Amino acid sequence: MKLQIKNTFINELPADPILENTRRQVENAVYSFVSPKKTSHPEVLHVSKEMAFELGISEEETRSEFFKNIVTGNEIFPKTQPFAMCYAGHQFGNWAGQLGDGRAINIFEIEQNSKNWKVQLKGAGETPYSRTADGLAVLRSSIREYLCSEAMFHLGVPTTRALSLSLSGDQVLRDVMYDGNPAYEKGAIVCRTAPSFLRFGNYEIFAARNDVKNLKTLVDYTLKNHFPHLGRPSKKSYLQFFKEVATRTLDTILHWQRVGFVHGVMNTDNMSILGLTIDYGPYGWLEDFDFGWTPNTTDRQHKRYRYGNQPNMGLWNLYQLANALYPLIEDAKPLEEILTQYPIDFEHKSLQMMRSKLGFVTIDTNDLKLVQELEDNLQLIPTDMTIFFRLLSDFKNHSLGLKNLESAFYNIDELTETVTMRWQTWFEKYEQRLQMESRSHSERKQQMDGVNPKYVLRNYMAQLAIEDADKGEYALIDNLFELLKKPYADQPKNHKWFAKRPDWAHEKIGCSMLSCSS
């Protein structure tokens, strides 16, 4: 493979002078050099051809022994120095201190077609930031990250991406539900990519240590390499940088709300400075519409990261980033103005997003009330979010509205007279509202089908692929990968995946609630 290797990150930012790979507090450094752990019997299970092409890697090269060794950490690409990043973070609202890349190792940086990509292995061994863990990952969580990151890209959601999914050939001990019953699982490695893996926590750690010198060095690097349009480093450009991060963060979270995605663990160390969806752990898609749902067992009690609270958590995390950047700006008022604008922008953009889901191009003063009534109705009885909005594009008149959407309800017997009347009233209002639009039904349907996906990676689908893979059967990984490349298309051959969550998946581990264990 002939790759256009760049080393801006390690050349322009301070390195940890200690080369020994021991768990420790790392001071005055953005990263530590570390080599991936060699594995016993590596095997590449799947490769994203699209991502390989983006990096300048041919399909033939992805089948080579060299490629396998690179993406499993068994060989280091020539003229590169793998490293792990140092960062901190707030976890579930509490300051956690130094965290860092505990099981992620950046293997190189590529310039291709005027784009810069950082390439990273997740699950390739311990680093100075592994704390008490082993730095490894299991097949279960690796399948979920591999499939989901590429699925999110094709949904149009800003995200890190995945190049490959591999088995390490080693066994990894995990306590999947934190219940004192650990078991060995297949070890795996995801090779993932992004223009940057920098997180809010990368900046928080220097601010917390009053290390303004390295904070400025990192922010200046970020401006130069990722926000060059903001100009030279200055208090003004630092402020503009924060404003753009706030905008990107909100826009990405609105995409999550649009498709019903729940991240599950929005700690500041999992918040991308570029507004990318990063760190796919205990995520999930809403099935029955519920603002209070979280897929994370760790969050079951307080539901901090529930679906309906994601926009608020984005703002909370931005407050922590503002605190981290304050030493460079030294003026709280303009930072507070940006933070104050966030909820205002959310209200406006959220309504615009819902208008697009409902097929509205024009604006009516009653739209917000209509949306709120819809959201209330969706929670009357368990209603599948994906199926409901997808079928809504076929709506023609209120008399058939409920009948055409019956397949979105999990238990049709719960459609009592009261529930039915609530829905009939809403459909009548929706029909009247559509009459204000000048577009034809087919034009509206095409637009609605472009924002309301037909196929998403429901947890039970990923779980089926995981269970097959545990038996050494990997075909379903490829089937789902191909399905999710066209989430808005009808795909008649794959219609079986346009279906409500099966009854068996309602309480099954891996299908309803997940832990952070991986």
C-alpha positions in Angstrom: 0.0 0.0 0.0 1.3 3.4 -1.0 -0.3 5.9 1.4 0.2 9.6 1.7 1.4 9.6 5.3 1.3 12.8 7.3 2.4 13.4 10.8 0.9 16.7 11.8 -0.4 15.5 15.1 2.8 14.1 16.4 5.0 16.7 14.8 3.1 19.7 16.1 2.0 18.6 19.5 4.0 17.7 22.7 4.7 14.0 23.3 4.9 12.2 26.5 8.7 11.8 27.0 8.3 8.5 28.9 8.2 5.6 26.4 7.4 2.9 28.9 3.9 1.5 28.4 2.8 1.7 32.1 -0.4 3.1 33.6 0.3 6.6 34.9 -0.7 10.2 35.0 0.7 11.8 31.9 1.8 15.4 32.3 2.6 18.2 29.8 1.7 16.0 26.8 -1.1 15.5 24.3 -0.2 11.9 23.6 2.0 9.0 24.4 3.8 6.7 21.9 2.7 3.1 22.2 2.7 0.0 20.0 -0.4 -2.2 19.4 -0.3 -5.7 21.0 0.5 -8.5 18.6 -2.3 -11.0 18.2 -2.2 -14.8 17.9 -4.4 -15.6 14.9 -5.7 -12.4 13.2 -8.5 -12.6 10.7 -10.1 -9.8 8.8 -13.9 -10.4 8.8 -15.1 -7.4 6.8 -13.8 -4.3 5.1 -15.6 -1.1 4.1 -14.7 -0.8 0.4 -15.9 2.8 0.4 -13.7 3.8 3.3 -10.8 2.0 1.8 -11.2 3.9 -1.4 -11.4 7.2 0.6 -8.0 6.3 2.1 -6.5 5.4 -1.2 -6.4 1.6 -0.5 -7.5 -0.7 -3.4 -9.8 -3.6 -3.0 -7.0 -6.0 -3.9 -4.8 -4.4 -1.2 -7.5 -5.0 1.4 -7.0 -8.7 0.8 -3.3 -8.7 1.4 -1.4 -10.1 4.3 0.1 -6.7 4.9 -3.3 -5.0 5.2 -4.4 -7.7 7.7 -1.3 -7.1 9.8 -1.7 -3.3 9.8 -5.4 -3.3 10.8 -4.9 -5.9 13.5 -1.8 -4.2 15.0 0.6 -6.9 14.1 2.7 -4.7 11.9 3.5 -1.0 12.0 3.2 1.0 8.8 6.6 2.3 7.6 7.6 5.7 8.8 4.8 6.0 11.3 4.7 6.1 15.2 1.5 4.8 16.8 0.2 6.7 19.8 -2.6 7.1 22.3 -4.1 10.5 23.2 -4.2 12.0 26.7 -7.5 13.5 27.8 -9.9 13.9 30.7 -13.6 14.1 31.0 -16.8 14.5 33.0 -18.6 11.1 33.2 -22.3 11.1 34.1 -21.8 14.7 35.4 -18.8 14.0 37.6 -15.2 15.0 37.0 -13.3 11.8 36.3 -9.8 13.3 35.8 -7.4 11.8 33.3 -9.0 9.2 31.0 -7.3 9.0 27.6 -7.2 6.4 24.9 -7.4 3.3 27.1 -8.0 0.9 24.2 -7.5 3.0 21.1 -4.2 3.4 19.4 -3.8 5.8 16.5 -1.7 4.1 13.9 -1.2 6.8 11.2 -2.5 9.9 9.5 -3.2 10.1 5.8 -3.7 12.9 3.3 -5.9 11.7 0.4 -7.8 13.8 -2.2 -7.3 16.9 -0.1 -8.8 15.2 3.0 -6.9 14.4 6.2 -7.7 11.1 8.0 -6.6 9.8 11.3 -6.6 6.0 11.4 -7.0 4.2 14.7 -7.3 0.7 16.1 -9.9 0.1 18.8 -9.1 -2.9 21.0 -5.4 -3.3 20.1 -4.0 -3.5 23.6 -3.2 -1.5 26.7 -1.8 2.1 26.8 -0.7 4.4 29.6 -4.4 5.4 29.9 -5.9 1.9 30.3 -6.1 2.2 34.1 -7.2 -1.2 35.3 -8.4 -2.5 31.9 -6.6 -4.6 29.3 -7.1 -2.3 26.3 -8.8 -5.0 24.3 -12.3 -5.3 22.8 -14.6 -8.2 22.1 -16.4 -9.2 18.9 -19.8 -8.3 20.3 -19.1 -4.6 20.8 -16.8 -4.4 17.7 -19.6 -5.6 15.4 -21.9 -3.0 16.9 -19.4 -0.2 16.3 -18.4 -1.3 12.8 -21.9 -1.6 11.6 -23.3 1.4 13.3 -20.6 4.0 12.4 -21.0 3.1 8.7 -24.8 3.0 9.0 -24.8 6.5 10.5 -22.7 7.8 7.7 -25.2 6.6 5.1 -28.0 8.1 7.2 -26.3 11.5 6.8 -25.3 11.8 10.4 -21.8 13.2 11.1 -19.7 10.3 12.5 -16.4 8.6 12.7 -16.2 5.8 10.2 -14.9 2.2 10.1 -12.4 0.7 7.7 -12.3 -2.9 8.9 -13.5 -5.5 11.5 -11.1 -8.2 12.5 -10.8 -11.1 14.9 -7.7 -11.0 17.0 -7.7 -14.8 17.5 -7.4 -14.2 21.3 -9.9 -14.7 24.1 -11.0 -11.7 26.2 -12.6 -11.9 29.7 -15.6 -9.6 30.1 -18.4 -9.3 32.7 -21.1 -8.2 30.2 -23.8 -7.1 32.7 -21.4 -6.3 35.7 -23.1 -9.0 37.7 -20.0 -10.9 38.8 -20.3 -13.5 36.1 -17.4 -12.8 33.7 -16.9 -15.1 30.7 -14.4 -15.4 27.8 -15.4 -13.9 24.5 -13.8 -13.6 21.1 -11.3 -10.7 20.9 -11.8 -8.2 18.0 -10.3 -5.0 16.6 -12.1 -2.2 14.7 -10.0 0.0 12.5 -11.8 3.3 12.5 -11.1 6.7 10.9 -12.0 10.3 11.3 -10.5 13.7 10.3 -9.8 14.0 14.1 -10.5 12.0 17.2 -10.0 15.1 19.5 -12.7 15.4 22.2 -13.8 18.0 24.6 -11.8 16.2 27.2 -8.5 16.8 25.4 -8.9 20.5 26.3 -10.4 20.0 29.7 -7.4 18.2 31.0 -5.0 21.1 30.4 -7.5 23.6 31.9 -8.0 21.4 34.9 -4.2 21.3 35.4 -3.8 25.1 34.8 -1.5 24.2 31.9 -2.4 27.2 29.7 0.7 26.8 27.6 -0.3 23.3 26.3 -3.9 24.3 26.2 -3.0 27.1 23.8 -0.7 24.8 21.8 -3.6 22.3 21.3 -6.2 24.9 20.4 -3.8 26.5 18.0 -3.2 23.2 16.3 -6.9 22.6 16.1 -7.6 25.9 14.5 -4.7 25.5 12.0 -5.6 21.9 11.0 -9.4 21.7 11.4 -10.8 25.3 11.4 -8.3 27.2 9.1 -11.2 29.5 7.9 -11.2 31.1 11.3 -7.8 32.7 10.8 -4.8 33.1 13.0 -5.0 32.2 16.7 -6.5 35.1 18.7 -9.1 35.6 21.4 -11.6 36.3 18.5 -10.8 33.1 16.6 -10.9 31.1 19.9 -14.4 32.4 20.4 -15.4 31.7 16.9 -14.0 28.2 17.3 -16.2 27.6 20.4 -19.2 29.0 18.5 -18.7 26.6 15.6 -18.2 23.6 17.9 -21.5 24.5 19.6 -23.3 24.7 16.2 -21.8 21.4 15.0 -22.7 19.7 18.3 -26.3 20.8 18.2 -26.7 19.9 14.5 -25.4 16.3 15.1 -27.7 15.8 18.1 -30.6 17.0 16.0 -29.7 14.3 13.4 -29.8 11.8 16.3 -33.3 13.0 17.3 -34.4 12.8 13.6 -33.5 9.2 13.2 -34.3 8.1 16.8 -30.7 7.4 17.8 -29.7 7.4 21.5 -25.9 7.6 22.1 -26.2 6.3 25.7 -23.0 7.7 27.1 -22.6 11.4 26.3 -19.7 12.1 28.6 -17.4 14.9 27.7 -14.6 12.5 26.7 -17.1 11.1 24.1 -17.9 14.5 22.5 -16.1 15.2 19.3 -14.6 18.6 18.7 -15.8 18.3 15.0 -19.3 17.4 16.0 -18.9 13.7 15.0 -20.8 10.8 16.6 -17.9 9.1 18.4 -17.5 6.0 20.6 -20.3 3.6 19.9 -20.9 1.8 23.2 -24.3 1.2 24.7 -26.2 3.0 21.9 -29.7 2.1 20.6 -32.5 3.3 18.3 -35.9 4.2 19.7 -38.3 1.5 18.8 -41.4 2.5 20.8 -41.3 6.3 20.9 -40.3 7.3 24.4 -38.4 10.5 25.4 -37.3 8.8 28.6 -35.6 5.8 27.0 -31.9 5.1 27.5 -30.1 1.9 26.3 -27.4 2.1 28.9 -27.8 -0.1 32.0 -25.4 2.2 33.9 -27.8 5.1 33.2 -31.0 3.1 34.1 -31.7 4.9 37.4 -31.1 8.6 36.5 -31.5 8.4 32.7 -29.2 11.3 32.3 -28.6 10.4 28.6 -32.2 9.5 27.7 -33.4 10.3 24.2 -35.3 13.4 25.2 -32.4 14.8 27.2 -29.6 14.5 24.5 -30.0 18.2 23.4 -29.7 19.4 27.1 -26.6 17.2 27.6 -25.0 18.7 24.5 -25.4 22.1 26.2 -24.1 20.8 29.5 -21.0 19.4 27.8 -20.5 22.7 26.0 -20.5 24.5 29.3 -17.5 22.3 30.3 -15.7 23.1 27.1 -16.4 26.8 27.6 -14.8 26.5 31.1 -11.8 24.8 29.5 -11.3 27.5 26.8 -11.9 30.4 29.2 -8.2 30.8 30.2 -7.5 31.6 26.5 -10.4 34.0 26.1 -10.5 35.6 29.6 -14.0 37.0 29.0 -17.1 35.0 30.2 -19.7 37.2 28.6 -19.2 36.2 24.9 -19.0 32.5 25.9 -22.2 32.9 27.8 -23.9 34.5 24.8 -23.0 31.5 22.7 -24.3 29.1 25.3 -27.5 31.2 25.7 -28.1 31.0 21.9 -27.9 27.2 21.9 -31.4 26.5 23.3 -32.8 29.2 21.1 -31.3 27.6 18.1 -32.4 24.2 19.3 -36.1 25.3 19.4 -35.9 26.7 15.9 -33.9 23.9 14.3 -35.8 21.1 16.1 -39.1 22.5 14.7 -37.6 22.7 11.2 -36.4 19.1 11.5 -39.9 18.0 12.5 -41.4 20.0 9.7 -39.2 18.0 7.3 -40.2 14.7 8.9 -43.9 15.7 8.4 -43.4 16.9 4.8 -43.9 20.6 5.3 -42.0 23.2 3.2 -44.1 26.2 4.2 -44.3 27.6 7.8 -47.4 27.9 9.8 -47.7 29.3 13.3 -49.6 26.3 14.5 -46.8 23.8 13.5 -45.3 23.6 17.0 -48.6 22.7 18.5 -49.2 20.1 15.9 -45.8 18.6 16.5 -46.3 18.5 20.3 -49.7 16.8 19.8 -48.1 14.2 17.6 -45.4 13.5 20.1 -48.0 13.1 22.9 -50.0 10.7 20.7 -46.9 8.6 19.9 -46.6 7.9 23.6 -50.2 6.9 24.2 -49.4 3.3 23.4 -46.0 1.8 22.3 -45.5 3.1 18.7 -42.5 2.2 16.5 -40.9 5.5 15.6 -39.1 4.4 12.4 -42.1 2.6 11.0 -44.6 5.4 11.9 -42.7 8.2 10.2 -41.8 6.1 7.2 -45.4 5.1 6.6 -46.6 8.6 7.2 -45.3 9.6 3.8 -48.1 7.5 2.2 -50.8 9.6 4.1 -53.6 10.9 1.8 -56.6 11.5 4.0 -57.6 11.3 7.6 -60.2 8.6 7.2 -57.5 6.1 6.3 -54.7 7.6 8.4 -54.9 5.3 11.4 -55.6 2.1 9.4 -52.5 2.7 7.2 -50.3 3.1 10.3 -51.6 0.2 12.3 -48.4 -1.8 11.7 -46.4 0.8 13.7 -48.3 -0.1 16.9 -46.8 -2.8 19.1 -50.1 -4.0 20.5 -53.1 -3.2 18.3 -55.4 -4.2 21.2 -54.3 -1.1 23.0 -56.0 1.1 20.4 -58.9 1.9 22.6 -61.7 4.3 21.6 -60.0 7.1 23.5 -56.7 6.5 21.8 -58.3 6.2 18.4 -60.2 9.5 18.8 -57.0 11.3 19.7 -55.3 10.0 16.6 -58.3 10.8 14.4 -58.3 14.3 15.6 -54.6 14.7 14.9 -54.9 13.2 11.4 -57.7 15.6 10.6 -55.4 18.5 11.6 -52.5 17.0 9.6 -54.7 16.7 6.5 -55.7 20.4 6.8 -52.1 21.4 7.3 -51.0 19.5 4.2 -53.5 21.4 2.2 -51.4 24.5 2.8 -48.6 22.9 0.8 -48.4 23.3 -2.9 -46.5 20.2 -3.7 -48.0 17.0 -5.1 -48.3 13.9 -2.9 -45.5 12.1 -4.8 -43.2 15.1 -4.3 -43.9 15.2 -0.6 -43.4 11.5 -0.3 -40.1 11.6 -2.0 -38.9 14.4 0.4 -40.2 12.7 3.5 -38.7 9.3 2.5 -35.3 11.2 2.2 -35.4 12.2 5.9 -37.3 9.3 7.5 -35.2 6.1 7.1 -36.8 2.8 6.4 -33.9 0.8 7.8 -31.9 1.5 11.0 -29.6 -0.8 13.0 -32.1 -2.0 15.6 -30.3 -3.6 18.5 -32.0 -7.0 17.8 -30.5 -6.9 14.3 -27.0 -6.3 15.6 -27.6 -9.1 18.2 -28.5 -11.6 15.5 -25.3 -10.8 13.7 -23.3 -11.1 17.0 -24.9 -14.5 17.8 -24.1 -15.8 14.3 -20.5 -14.5 14.5 -20.0 -16.3 17.9 -20.7 -19.5 15.9 -18.2 -18.5 13.2 -20.9 -17.4 10.7 -20.3 -13.9 9.4 -22.7 -13.6 6.4 -25.2 -11.5 8.3 -22.6 -8.9 9.1 -22.2 -8.3 5.3 -26.0 -8.5 4.7 -26.7 -5.8 7.3 -23.7 -3.7 6.1 -25.1 -3.7 2.6 -28.7 -3.1 3.8 -27.7 0.0 5.9 -25.8 1.6 3.0 -29.2 2.5 1.6 -31.3 3.3 4.6 -33.8 5.5 2.7 -34.4 3.1 -0.2 -37.3 0.7 -0.4 -35.1 -2.5 -1.0 -38.0 -5.0 -1.6 -35.6 -7.9 -1.1 -34.9 -6.7 2.4 -38.4 -5.9 3.5 -38.2 -8.3 6.4 -36.0 -5.8 8.2 -38.7 -3.1 8.0 -40.5 -4.6 11.0 -41.1 -3.9 14.7 -38.8 -5.3 17.3 -39.8 -9.0 17.8 -41.3 -10.0 21.2 -38.2 -12.1 22.1 -36.0 -9.0 21.9 -38.0 -6.9 24.3 -36.0 -7.7 27.4 -33.1 -9.7 25.9 -29.6 -8.6 26.9 -28.1 -6.8 23.9 -31.5 -5.9 22.4 -33.1 -3.7 25.0 -30.4 -2.5 27.5 -26.6 -2.7 27.2 -23.7 -2.1 29.5 -20.5 -0.1 28.8 -18.6 -3.4 29.0 -16.7 -4.3 25.8 
